[in-house]
């Protein structure tokens, strides 16, 4: 992460039945305008699937801000990963990788 703009990024998953709804969140120590991209990769014996969302958002200082919602169906044997890319103006891009949370 860029030391100039400390960011926290995490995922939350719904407790509802499959498919899981996964929501990436970001929190910043300062008011920050971000561009973001979220990629979800799921791989099973039949191949690989990718979901992608992107956009821009304003993150108020100290406030958790959702970056979208991903709807994923998967089985325990699937390999699943979510990558969140963040870019604030005049900052180094941030890439965070997560295993898909259980829904």
C-alpha distances in whole Angstrom, upper triangle without the diagonal:
4,6,9,8,7,7,9,10,14,17,20,24,27,30,32,34,33,31,28,26,22,20,16,15,13,13,12,13,14,16,14,16,14,15,14,16,16,18,20,22,25,28,31,34,35,32,29,28,25,24,22,21,19,19,18,18,18,16,18,17,17,18,17,18,19,18,21,23,23,27,27,30,30,32,31,31,29,25,23,19,17,14,12,11,10,10,11,14,13,9,8,8,5,8,9,12,15,19,21,22,26,27
4,5,6,6,8,11,13,17,20,23,26,30,33,35,37,36,34,31,29,25,23,19,17,14,14,11,12,13,15,13,14,13,15,15,17,18,21,23,25,28,31,34,38,38,35,31,30,27,26,24,22,20,20,18,18,17,16,18,16,17,19,18,19,20,19,22,25,26,29,30,33,33,35,34,35,32,29,26,23,20,17,15,12,10,10,10,11,10,7,6,8,7,10,12,16,18,22,24,25,29,30
4,6,6,9,12,14,18,22,25,28,31,34,37,39,38,36,33,31,27,25,21,19,15,14,11,11,12,15,14,16,15,18,18,20,22,24,26,28,31,34,37,41,41,38,35,34,31,29,27,26,23,23,21,20,19,17,18,15,16,19,19,20,22,21,25,27,29,32,33,36,36,38,36,37,35,32,29,25,23,20,18,16,14,13,12,14,12,9,9,11,11,14,15,18,21,24,26,27,31,32
4,6,9,13,16,19,23,26,29,32,35,38,40,39,37,34,32,28,25,22,19,16,14,11,10,10,12,11,14,14,16,18,20,22,25,27,30,33,36,39,43,43,40,36,35,32,30,27,26,23,22,19,18,17,15,16,14,15,18,19,19,22,21,25,28,29,33,34,37,37,40,39,39,37,34,31,27,25,22,19,17,14,12,10,11,10,7,9,12,12,15,17,21,23,27,28,29,33,34
4,6,10,12,16,20,22,26,29,32,34,37,36,34,31,28,25,22,18,16,12,10,7,7,7,10,8,11,11,14,15,18,19,22,25,27,31,33,37,40,41,38,34,32,29,27,25,23,20,19,16,15,13,12,13,11,12,14,15,15,18,17,21,24,26,29,30,34,34,37,36,37,35,32,29,25,22,19,16,14,11,10,8,10,10,8,9,11,10,14,15,18,21,24,26,26,30,30
4,7,10,14,17,20,24,27,29,32,35,34,32,29,26,23,20,17,14,10,9,6,6,8,11,10,13,12,15,15,18,19,22,24,26,29,32,35,39,40,37,33,32,28,27,24,23,21,20,18,16,15,12,13,11,11,13,13,14,17,17,21,23,25,28,29,32,33,35,34,35,33,30,27,23,20,18,15,14,12,12,11,13,13,11,11,12,10,13,13,17,18,22,23,24,27,28
4,6,10,14,16,20,23,26,28,31,30,29,25,23,19,16,13,10,7,6,5,7,9,11,10,12,11,13,13,15,16,19,20,23,26,29,32,36,36,34,30,28,25,23,21,19,18,17,15,14,13,10,12,10,10,11,10,11,13,13,17,19,21,24,25,29,29,31,30,32,29,27,24,20,17,15,12,12,9,11,10,14,15,12,12,11,9,11,11,14,15,19,20,20,24,24
4,7,10,13,17,20,23,25,28,27,26,22,20,17,14,11,8,6,5,7,9,12,13,12,14,13,15,14,15,15,18,19,22,24,27,30,34,35,32,29,27,24,22,21,19,18,18,17,15,14,11,13,11,10,11,9,10,12,12,16,17,19,22,23,26,26,28,28,29,27,24,21,18,15,14,11,12,11,13,13,17,18,15,15,14,11,12,10,13,13,16,17,17,20,21
4,7,10,14,17,20,22,25,24,22,19,17,13,11,7,6,5,7,9,12,14,15,14,15,13,14,12,13,12,14,15,18,20,24,27,30,31,28,25,23,20,19,17,16,15,16,15,14,15,12,14,14,12,12,9,10,10,10,13,14,15,18,19,22,23,25,24,26,24,21,18,15,12,11,8,10,10,13,14,18,19,16,16,13,10,10,8,10,10,13,14,14,17,18
4,7,10,14,16,19,21,20,19,16,14,10,8,6,5,7,9,12,15,17,18,17,18,16,16,14,14,12,14,14,17,19,22,24,28,29,27,24,22,20,18,17,16,16,17,17,16,17,14,16,16,14,13,10,10,10,10,12,13,14,16,17,20,20,22,21,23,21,19,16,13,11,11,9,12,13,16,17,21,23,20,19,17,13,12,9,10,8,11,11,10,14,14
4,7,10,13,15,17,17,16,12,10,7,6,4,6,9,12,15,18,20,21,19,20,17,17,14,14,11,13,12,15,16,19,22,26,26,24,21,19,17,15,15,15,16,17,18,17,18,16,18,19,17,15,11,11,9,10,11,10,10,13,13,16,17,19,18,20,18,17,13,11,9,11,10,13,14,18,20,23,25,23,22,19,16,14,11,10,8,10,8,7,10,11
4,7,10,12,15,14,14,10,8,6,5,6,8,11,14,17,20,22,22,21,22,20,20,17,17,14,15,14,17,17,21,23,26,27,26,23,21,19,17,17,16,18,19,20,18,20,18,19,20,18,15,12,12,10,11,11,10,10,12,13,15,16,18,18,21,19,18,15,14,12,14,13,17,18,21,23,26,29,26,25,22,19,18,15,14,11,12,10,7,9,9
4,7,9,11,11,10,6,6,4,6,9,11,15,17,21,24,26,26,25,25,22,22,19,18,15,16,13,16,16,19,20,24,25,24,21,19,18,16,17,17,19,20,22,21,22,21,23,24,21,19,15,15,12,13,12,9,9,10,10,12,13,15,15,18,17,17,14,13,12,15,15,19,20,24,26,29,32,29,28,25,22,20,17,16,12,12,9,6,7,5
4,5,8,9,9,6,5,6,8,12,13,17,20,23,26,28,28,27,27,25,25,22,21,17,18,16,18,18,21,22,25,26,25,23,21,20,18,19,18,21,22,23,22,24,22,24,25,23,20,17,16,14,15,13,10,10,10,11,12,14,16,16,20,18,19,16,17,15,18,18,22,23,27,28,32,34,32,31,28,25,23,20,19,16,15,12,9,9,5
4,7,9,10,7,8,10,12,15,17,20,23,26,29,31,31,30,30,28,28,25,24,21,21,19,21,20,22,23,26,27,27,25,23,22,20,22,22,24,26,27,26,27,26,27,28,26,23,20,20,17,19,17,14,14,12,13,13,14,16,16,20,19,20,18,19,18,21,22,25,27,30,32,35,38,35,35,31,28,26,23,22,18,17,14,11,9,5
4,7,8,7,8,11,13,17,19,23,25,29,32,33,33,32,32,30,29,26,25,22,22,19,21,19,22,22,25,26,26,24,22,22,20,22,22,25,26,28,27,29,27,29,30,28,25,22,21,18,20,17,14,13,11,12,12,14,15,16,20,19,21,19,20,19,23,23,27,28,32,33,37,39,37,36,33,30,28,25,24,20,19,15,13,11,7
4,6,7,9,12,15,19,21,25,28,31,35,36,36,35,34,32,31,28,26,23,22,19,20,18,20,20,23,23,24,23,21,21,20,22,23,26,28,30,29,31,30,32,34,31,28,25,24,21,22,19,16,14,11,11,10,12,13,14,18,17,19,18,20,20,23,24,28,30,33,35,39,41,39,38,35,32,29,26,24,21,19,15,14,11,7
3,5,8,11,15,18,21,24,27,31,34,36,35,34,33,30,29,26,24,20,19,16,17,15,17,17,19,19,20,19,17,18,16,19,20,24,26,28,28,31,30,32,34,32,29,25,24,21,21,18,14,12,9,8,6,8,10,12,15,14,16,15,17,17,21,22,26,28,31,34,37,40,37,36,33,30,27,25,22,19,17,13,12,10,7
4,7,9,13,16,19,23,26,30,33,34,34,32,31,28,27,24,21,18,17,14,15,13,16,16,19,18,18,17,15,15,14,17,17,21,23,26,26,29,28,31,32,31,28,24,23,19,19,16,12,10,6,5,4,7,10,13,15,14,15,13,15,15,19,20,24,26,29,32,35,38,35,34,30,28,25,23,21,18,16,12,12,10,8
4,6,10,13,16,20,23,26,29,31,30,29,28,26,25,21,19,16,15,12,14,13,16,17,20,20,20,18,15,15,14,16,16,19,22,24,24,26,25,27,29,27,24,20,19,16,16,14,10,8,6,5,6,9,11,13,16,14,15,12,14,13,17,18,21,23,27,29,32,35,33,31,28,25,23,20,18,15,14,10,9,8,5
4,7,10,13,17,20,23,27,28,27,26,25,22,22,18,17,14,14,12,14,14,18,19,23,22,22,19,16,15,13,14,14,17,18,20,20,22,22,24,26,24,21,17,16,12,13,10,6,6,5,7,9,12,14,16,19,17,17,14,14,13,16,16,19,21,24,26,29,32,30,29,26,23,21,19,17,15,14,11,10,10,7
4,7,10,13,17,20,24,25,24,23,22,20,19,16,14,11,12,10,13,13,17,19,23,23,21,18,16,14,12,13,12,15,17,18,18,20,19,22,23,21,19,15,14,10,10,9,6,5,6,7,11,12,15,16,18,16,16,12,12,10,12,12,16,17,21,23,27,29,27,26,22,20,18,15,14,11,11,8,8,9,8
4,6,10,13,17,20,22,21,19,19,16,16,13,13,10,12,11,15,16,20,22,26,26,24,21,18,16,13,13,11,13,14,15,15,17,15,18,19,18,15,11,10,6,7,6,5,6,9,11,14,16,19,20,22,19,18,15,13,11,12,11,14,15,18,20,24,26,24,23,20,18,16,14,14,12,13,11,10,12,11
4,7,11,14,17,19,18,16,16,14,14,11,11,8,11,11,14,16,20,23,27,27,25,21,19,16,13,13,11,12,13,14,13,15,13,16,17,16,14,10,8,6,6,7,7,9,12,13,17,18,21,21,23,20,19,15,12,9,10,8,11,12,15,17,20,23,20,20,17,14,13,11,11,10,12,11,11,14,13
4,7,10,14,15,15,14,14,12,13,11,12,11,14,15,18,20,24,27,30,30,28,25,22,20,17,16,13,13,13,13,11,12,10,12,13,12,10,6,5,4,6,8,10,12,15,17,20,21,24,24,26,24,22,18,16,12,12,10,12,11,14,15,19,21,19,19,16,14,14,12,13,12,15,14,13,16,16
4,7,10,12,12,10,11,10,12,10,12,12,15,17,20,23,26,29,33,33,31,27,25,22,19,17,15,14,13,12,10,10,8,10,11,10,8,6,5,7,7,11,13,15,19,20,24,25,27,27,29,26,24,21,18,14,13,10,11,9,12,12,16,18,16,16,14,12,12,11,13,14,17,16,16,19,19
4,7,9,9,9,11,11,14,13,16,16,19,20,24,26,30,33,36,37,34,31,28,25,23,21,19,17,16,14,12,10,7,8,7,6,6,5,6,9,11,14,16,19,22,24,27,28,30,30,32,30,27,24,21,18,16,13,14,12,13,13,16,18,16,17,15,13,15,14,16,16,20,20,19,22,22
4,5,7,7,10,10,13,14,17,18,21,23,26,29,32,35,39,39,37,33,31,28,25,23,20,18,17,14,12,10,7,7,5,6,7,8,9,12,13,17,19,22,25,27,30,31,34,33,35,32,30,27,23,20,18,15,15,12,12,11,14,15,13,15,14,13,15,15,18,19,22,23,22,26,26
4,7,8,12,13,17,17,20,21,25,26,29,32,35,39,42,43,40,36,34,31,29,27,24,22,20,18,15,13,9,8,5,5,9,10,12,16,17,20,23,25,29,30,34,35,37,36,38,36,33,30,27,23,22,18,18,15,15,13,15,16,14,16,17,15,18,18,21,22,25,26,25,28,29
4,6,10,12,15,17,20,22,25,28,31,34,37,40,44,44,41,38,35,32,30,27,24,22,19,16,14,11,8,7,4,7,9,12,13,16,17,21,24,26,30,32,35,36,39,38,40,38,35,32,28,25,23,19,18,15,14,11,13,14,13,16,17,16,19,19,23,24,27,28,28,31,31
4,7,10,14,15,19,21,25,27,30,33,37,40,44,44,41,37,35,31,28,25,22,20,17,14,11,7,6,5,4,8,9,12,11,15,15,19,22,25,29,31,35,36,39,39,40,38,35,32,29,25,23,19,18,14,14,11,12,14,14,17,17,17,20,20,24,25,28,28,28,31,31
4,6,10,12,16,18,22,24,27,31,34,37,41,41,38,34,32,28,25,22,19,16,14,11,8,6,5,7,7,10,11,12,11,14,13,17,20,23,27,29,33,34,37,37,38,35,33,29,26,22,20,16,15,11,10,7,9,11,11,13,13,14,17,18,21,23,26,26,27,30,30
4,7,10,14,16,20,23,26,29,33,36,40,39,36,32,30,26,23,20,17,14,11,7,6,4,6,9,11,13,13,13,11,13,12,15,19,22,25,28,31,33,36,36,38,35,32,29,25,22,19,15,14,10,9,6,7,11,11,14,13,14,16,18,21,23,26,26,27,30,29
4,6,10,13,16,19,22,26,29,33,36,35,32,29,26,23,20,17,14,11,8,6,5,6,7,11,12,14,14,13,11,12,10,13,17,19,23,25,28,30,33,33,34,31,29,25,22,18,16,12,10,6,5,5,7,11,10,12,10,11,13,14,18,19,23,23,24,27,27
4,7,10,14,17,20,24,27,30,34,33,30,26,23,20,17,14,11,8,6,4,7,9,11,14,16,18,17,16,13,13,10,12,16,17,21,23,27,28,31,32,33,29,27,23,20,17,14,11,8,6,5,6,9,12,11,12,10,11,12,14,17,19,22,22,23,27,26
4,7,10,13,17,20,23,27,30,29,26,23,20,16,14,11,8,5,6,6,8,11,12,15,17,18,17,15,12,11,8,10,13,14,18,19,23,24,27,28,29,26,23,20,17,13,10,7,5,5,6,9,12,14,13,13,10,9,10,11,14,15,18,18,20,23,23
4,7,10,13,17,20,23,27,26,23,19,16,13,11,7,6,4,7,9,11,14,15,19,20,21,19,17,14,12,9,10,12,12,16,17,20,21,25,26,26,22,20,17,14,10,8,6,5,7,9,12,15,17,16,15,11,10,10,11,12,14,16,16,18,21,21
4,7,10,13,17,20,24,23,20,16,14,10,8,6,5,6,9,12,13,16,16,20,21,21,20,17,14,12,8,9,10,9,12,13,17,18,21,22,22,19,17,13,11,7,6,5,6,9,12,15,18,20,18,17,13,12,10,10,10,11,13,12,15,18,18
4,6,10,13,17,20,19,16,13,10,7,6,5,7,9,12,15,17,20,20,24,25,25,23,20,18,15,12,11,11,9,12,12,15,15,19,20,20,16,14,11,8,6,5,7,9,12,15,18,21,23,21,19,15,14,11,11,10,10,12,11,14,17,17
4,7,10,13,17,17,14,10,8,6,5,6,9,12,15,18,19,22,22,26,27,26,24,21,19,16,13,12,11,8,10,9,11,12,15,16,16,12,11,7,6,4,6,9,12,15,18,21,25,27,24,22,18,16,13,12,10,9,10,8,11,14,14
4,7,10,14,13,11,7,6,5,7,9,12,15,19,21,23,26,26,29,30,30,28,24,23,19,17,16,14,11,12,10,11,11,13,14,14,10,8,6,5,6,8,12,14,18,21,24,27,29,26,24,20,18,15,14,11,11,10,9,13,15,16
4,7,10,10,8,6,5,7,9,12,15,18,22,25,26,29,29,32,33,32,30,26,25,22,20,18,16,12,12,9,9,8,10,11,10,7,6,4,7,9,12,15,18,21,24,28,31,33,30,28,24,22,18,17,13,12,10,9,12,13,14
4,7,8,6,4,6,9,12,15,18,21,25,28,30,33,32,35,36,35,34,30,28,25,23,22,19,16,15,12,11,9,10,11,9,6,5,6,9,12,14,18,20,24,27,31,34,35,32,30,26,24,20,19,16,15,12,12,15,15,17
4,5,6,7,9,12,15,18,21,25,28,31,33,36,35,39,40,38,36,33,31,28,26,24,22,18,17,13,11,9,9,10,7,5,7,9,12,15,18,21,24,28,31,34,37,39,36,33,30,28,24,22,19,17,15,14,16,16,18
4,6,8,11,15,18,21,25,28,32,35,36,39,39,42,43,42,40,36,35,32,30,28,25,22,20,16,14,12,11,12,9,8,10,13,16,19,21,25,27,31,34,38,41,42,39,37,33,31,27,26,22,21,18,17,20,20,21
4,7,10,13,16,20,23,27,30,34,35,39,39,42,43,42,40,37,35,31,29,27,25,21,19,16,14,12,12,14,12,10,12,14,17,19,22,25,27,31,34,37,40,42,39,37,33,31,28,27,23,22,20,19,21,21,22
4,7,10,14,17,21,24,27,31,33,36,36,40,41,40,38,35,33,29,27,25,23,19,18,15,14,12,13,15,13,10,11,12,14,17,19,22,24,28,30,34,37,38,36,33,30,28,25,24,21,20,18,17,20,21,22
4,7,10,13,17,20,24,27,29,32,32,36,37,36,35,31,29,26,23,22,20,16,16,13,13,12,13,15,13,10,9,10,11,13,15,18,20,24,27,30,33,35,32,30,26,25,21,20,17,17,15,15,18,19,20
4,7,10,14,17,21,24,26,29,30,33,35,34,32,29,26,23,20,18,16,13,12,10,11,11,13,16,15,11,11,10,11,12,14,17,19,22,25,28,31,33,31,28,25,23,20,19,17,16,15,14,17,18,18
4,7,10,13,17,20,23,26,26,30,32,31,29,26,23,20,17,15,14,11,11,10,12,12,16,17,17,13,12,10,10,10,11,13,15,18,21,25,27,29,27,25,21,20,17,17,14,15,14,13,16,18,18
4,7,10,14,17,19,23,23,27,29,28,26,23,20,17,14,12,11,8,9,9,12,13,17,19,19,15,14,11,11,9,10,12,14,17,19,23,25,28,26,24,20,19,16,16,15,14,14,13,15,17,17
4,7,10,14,16,20,21,24,26,26,24,21,18,15,12,10,10,9,11,12,15,16,20,22,22,18,17,14,12,10,10,10,11,14,16,19,22,24,23,21,17,17,14,15,14,15,16,14,17,19,19
4,7,11,13,16,17,21,23,24,21,18,15,12,9,7,9,8,11,13,17,19,22,24,25,21,20,16,14,11,11,10,11,12,14,17,20,22,21,20,17,16,15,15,15,16,17,16,18,20,19
4,7,10,14,15,19,21,22,20,18,14,12,8,8,11,12,15,17,20,22,26,27,28,24,22,19,17,13,12,10,9,10,11,14,16,19,18,18,14,14,14,15,16,17,19,18,20,23,22
4,7,11,13,16,19,20,18,16,13,12,8,9,12,14,17,20,23,25,29,30,31,28,26,22,20,16,14,12,11,10,11,12,14,17,17,17,14,15,15,16,18,19,22,21,22,25,24
4,7,10,13,16,18,16,15,11,11,9,11,14,16,20,22,26,28,32,33,34,30,28,25,22,18,16,13,11,9,9,10,11,15,15,16,14,14,16,17,19,21,24,23,24,27,26
4,6,10,13,14,12,12,8,9,8,10,14,17,20,23,27,29,32,33,34,31,29,26,23,19,17,14,13,10,11,10,12,16,15,17,15,15,17,17,20,21,24,23,24,26,25
4,6,10,12,10,11,8,10,10,13,17,20,23,26,30,32,35,35,37,34,32,28,25,22,20,16,15,12,12,10,12,15,15,17,16,16,18,19,22,23,26,25,25,28,27
4,6,8,7,8,6,9,10,13,17,20,23,25,29,31,34,34,36,33,31,27,24,21,19,15,15,12,12,10,13,16,15,17,16,15,17,17,20,21,24,24,23,26,26
4,6,6,8,8,12,13,16,19,23,26,28,32,34,36,37,39,36,34,30,27,24,22,19,18,15,15,13,15,18,17,19,19,18,20,20,23,24,27,26,26,29,28
4,6,9,10,14,15,19,22,25,28,30,34,35,37,37,39,37,35,31,28,25,23,20,19,16,16,14,16,18,17,19,19,18,20,20,23,24,27,27,26,29,29
4,7,9,13,15,18,21,24,27,29,32,33,35,35,37,35,33,30,27,24,22,19,19,17,18,16,18,20,19,20,20,18,20,19,22,22,25,25,24,27,26
4,6,10,13,15,18,21,24,26,29,31,33,33,35,33,31,28,25,22,21,18,19,16,18,16,19,21,20,21,20,19,20,19,22,21,24,23,22,25,24
4,7,10,12,14,17,20,22,26,27,29,29,32,29,28,24,22,19,18,15,17,15,17,16,19,22,20,21,19,17,18,16,19,18,20,20,18,21,20
4,6,9,12,15,18,21,24,26,29,29,31,29,27,23,21,17,17,14,15,13,15,15,18,21,19,20,18,16,17,16,18,18,20,19,18,21,20
4,6,8,11,14,17,20,22,25,26,28,25,24,20,18,15,15,12,14,13,15,16,19,22,21,21,18,17,17,15,17,16,18,16,16,18,17
4,7,10,13,16,20,21,25,25,27,24,23,19,16,13,12,9,11,10,13,14,17,20,19,19,16,14,14,13,15,15,17,16,16,19,18
4,7,10,13,17,19,23,24,26,23,22,18,16,13,13,11,13,13,16,17,20,24,22,22,19,17,16,15,16,16,17,15,15,18,16
4,7,10,13,16,19,21,23,20,19,16,15,12,13,12,15,16,19,21,24,27,25,25,21,19,18,16,16,15,16,13,13,15,13
4,6,10,12,16,18,19,16,16,12,12,10,12,12,15,17,20,22,26,28,26,25,22,20,18,16,15,13,14,11,12,13,11
4,7,10,14,16,18,15,16,13,13,12,15,15,18,20,24,26,29,32,30,29,25,23,21,19,17,15,15,11,12,12,10
4,6,10,12,14,11,12,9,11,11,14,16,19,21,25,28,31,33,31,30,26,24,21,19,16,14,13,9,10,10,9
4,7,10,12,10,12,10,13,13,17,19,22,25,28,31,35,37,35,33,29,27,24,22,19,16,14,11,12,10,9
4,7,8,6,9,8,11,13,17,19,23,26,29,32,36,38,35,33,29,27,24,21,18,15,12,10,11,9,10
4,5,5,9,10,13,16,19,22,26,29,32,35,39,41,38,35,32,29,26,23,20,17,14,11,12,10,11
4,6,8,9,13,16,19,22,26,29,32,35,39,40,37,35,32,29,25,22,19,16,12,11,11,9,11
4,7,9,13,16,19,23,26,29,33,36,39,41,38,35,32,29,25,23,19,17,13,12,14,12,15
4,6,10,13,16,20,23,26,30,33,36,38,35,32,29,26,23,20,17,14,11,10,12,12,14
4,7,11,13,17,20,23,27,30,33,35,32,29,26,23,19,17,13,11,8,9,11,12,15
4,7,10,14,17,20,24,27,30,32,29,26,23,20,17,14,11,9,6,5,9,10,12
4,7,10,13,17,20,23,27,28,25,23,19,16,13,10,7,6,5,5,9,12,14
4,7,10,13,17,20,23,25,22,20,16,14,10,8,6,5,6,6,9,12,14
4,7,10,13,17,20,21,19,16,13,10,7,6,5,6,9,10,13,16,17
4,7,10,13,17,18,16,14,10,8,6,5,7,8,11,12,14,18,18
4,7,10,13,15,12,11,7,6,5,6,9,12,15,16,18,21,22
4,7,10,12,10,9,6,5,7,8,12,14,18,18,20,23,24
4,7,9,7,7,5,6,9,12,15,18,21,22,24,27,28
4,6,5,8,7,9,12,14,18,20,24,25,26,30,30
4,5,8,9,12,15,18,21,24,28,28,30,33,34
4,7,9,12,16,19,22,25,29,30,32,35,36
4,6,9,12,15,19,22,26,27,29,32,33
4,6,10,13,16,20,23,25,27,31,32
4,7,10,13,17,20,22,24,27,29
4,7,10,13,17,19,20,24,26
4,7,10,14,15,18,21,23
4,7,10,12,14,18,20
4,7,9,12,15,18
4,6,8,12,14
4,6,9,12
4,7,9
4,6
4
